[in-house]
Amino acid sequence: MRNLIKKVAPAIASTSFFVNKAFAQGSTSLWNNPQTGTAPTAAAQGTLGANITMLINYFLGILGLVAVGFLIYAGILMVTAGGAEEQVTKAKKLIMYAVAGIVIILLSYTIVTFVSSALG
C-alpha cells in the first residue's frame, strides 16, 4: 500500500499544480465572472433551489469520483493479487460495493434532477 501511495502521490501533486495554474489564468477571484471580471450580482446568482440543486450535484459528482477511485483501486488489487485468494476476494467485494455506490449515486442524481425540474 505504501508503494502505491509513493507512486501515486507525485501524479496527484502535479495534477493539482496544473489545476491551480488553470484557475490562475482567469480573473482575480474564482467566483468572478470570466467575461466581465466582476463578482456576480444577487440576480445573477440564481434562486435558492437552483443553488441547492447545484450543491447536491457537486457532492454527487465528488462521490462518483470517489466510487470510481475505489473501482480502480479494486482493479489494481485484483491484477496484483498474484493468486492470493484473500486479496482477490477483497477486490471482488470492493468492486461490488463500488458498482453499488455508483448505481446509488446515479439514482440520486436522477431523483434530484426530477424534483428540481418538477419544482421549477
C-alpha positions as CSV (number, residue, x, y, z in Angstrom):
1,M,0.0,0.0,0.0
2,R,2.8,2.4,0.8
3,N,4.5,1.7,-2.6
4,L,1.2,2.6,-4.3
5,I,0.9,5.8,-2.4
6,K,4.6,6.7,-3.2
7,K,3.8,6.1,-6.9
8,V,0.5,8.0,-7.0
9,A,1.4,11.0,-4.8
10,P,3.6,12.7,-7.4
11,A,0.9,12.4,-10.0
12,I,-1.7,13.9,-7.7
13,A,0.6,16.7,-6.7
14,S,1.5,17.6,-10.4
15,T,-2.2,17.5,-11.3
16,S,-3.1,19.9,-8.5
17,F,-0.3,22.2,-9.8
18,F,-1.8,22.4,-13.3
19,V,-5.3,22.9,-11.9
20,N,-4.1,25.9,-9.8
21,K,-2.4,27.3,-13.0
22,A,-5.7,27.0,-14.9
23,F,-7.6,28.9,-12.2
24,A,-4.8,31.5,-12.0
25,Q,-5.3,32.3,-15.7
26,G,-8.9,33.5,-15.1
27,S,-10.0,36.6,-13.3
28,T,-8.6,37.6,-9.9
29,S,-11.2,35.7,-8.0
30,L,-12.6,32.2,-8.6
31,W,-16.1,33.4,-8.2
32,N,-15.8,36.4,-10.6
33,N,-17.5,36.3,-14.0
34,P,-14.8,35.4,-16.6
35,Q,-16.3,37.8,-19.2
36,T,-16.6,40.9,-17.1
37,G,-14.1,40.2,-14.3
38,T,-16.7,41.3,-11.7
39,A,-18.4,39.5,-8.9
40,P,-21.9,38.3,-9.9
41,T,-24.9,40.3,-8.7
42,A,-27.6,38.9,-6.5
43,A,-29.9,38.5,-9.5
44,A,-27.2,36.5,-11.4
45,Q,-26.6,34.1,-8.6
46,G,-29.8,32.2,-9.1
47,T,-32.6,31.0,-6.8
48,L,-32.2,29.1,-3.6
49,G,-33.5,25.9,-5.2
50,A,-31.1,26.2,-8.1
51,N,-28.2,26.8,-5.7
52,I,-29.1,23.8,-3.6
53,T,-29.5,21.6,-6.7
54,M,-26.1,22.7,-7.9
55,L,-24.6,22.0,-4.5
56,I,-26.2,18.5,-4.4
57,N,-25.0,17.7,-7.9
58,Y,-21.5,18.9,-6.9
59,F,-21.3,16.5,-4.0
60,L,-22.8,13.7,-6.1
61,G,-20.0,14.3,-8.6
62,I,-17.4,14.1,-5.9
63,L,-18.9,10.9,-4.5
64,G,-18.9,9.5,-8.1
65,L,-15.2,10.2,-8.4
66,V,-14.5,8.5,-5.1
67,A,-16.5,5.4,-6.2
68,V,-14.6,5.3,-9.5
69,G,-11.4,5.6,-7.4
70,F,-12.4,2.6,-5.4
71,L,-13.2,0.8,-8.6
72,I,-9.7,1.5,-9.9
73,Y,-8.1,0.5,-6.6
74,A,-10.0,-2.8,-6.6
75,G,-8.9,-3.5,-10.2
76,I,-5.3,-2.8,-9.2
77,L,-5.7,-5.1,-6.2
78,M,-7.1,-7.9,-8.4
79,V,-4.4,-7.5,-11.0
80,T,-1.6,-7.5,-8.4
81,A,-3.1,-10.4,-6.3
82,G,-0.7,-13.0,-7.8
83,G,-3.0,-15.8,-6.9
84,A,-3.7,-14.8,-3.3
85,E,-7.3,-15.8,-2.9
86,E,-8.0,-13.4,0.0
87,Q,-6.8,-10.4,-2.0
88,V,-8.9,-11.5,-5.0
89,T,-11.9,-11.8,-2.6
90,K,-11.3,-8.4,-1.1
91,A,-11.0,-6.9,-4.6
92,K,-14.3,-8.5,-5.7
93,K,-16.1,-7.1,-2.6
94,L,-14.7,-3.7,-3.4
95,I,-15.8,-3.9,-7.0
96,M,-19.3,-4.9,-5.9
97,Y,-19.6,-2.1,-3.3
98,A,-18.2,0.5,-5.8
99,V,-20.6,-0.5,-8.5
100,A,-23.5,-0.4,-6.0
101,G,-22.3,3.1,-4.9
102,I,-22.2,4.3,-8.5
103,V,-25.8,2.9,-9.1
104,I,-27.0,4.7,-5.9
105,I,-25.3,7.9,-7.0
106,L,-26.8,7.8,-10.4
107,L,-30.3,7.1,-8.9
108,S,-29.8,10.1,-6.5
109,Y,-28.8,12.3,-9.4
110,T,-31.9,11.2,-11.3
111,I,-34.1,12.0,-8.3
112,V,-32.5,15.4,-7.7
113,T,-32.9,16.3,-11.4
114,F,-36.6,15.1,-11.5
115,V,-37.5,17.0,-8.3
116,S,-35.7,20.2,-9.3
117,S,-37.4,20.2,-12.7
118,A,-40.8,19.4,-11.2
119,L,-40.5,22.3,-8.7
120,G,-39.4,24.6,-11.5
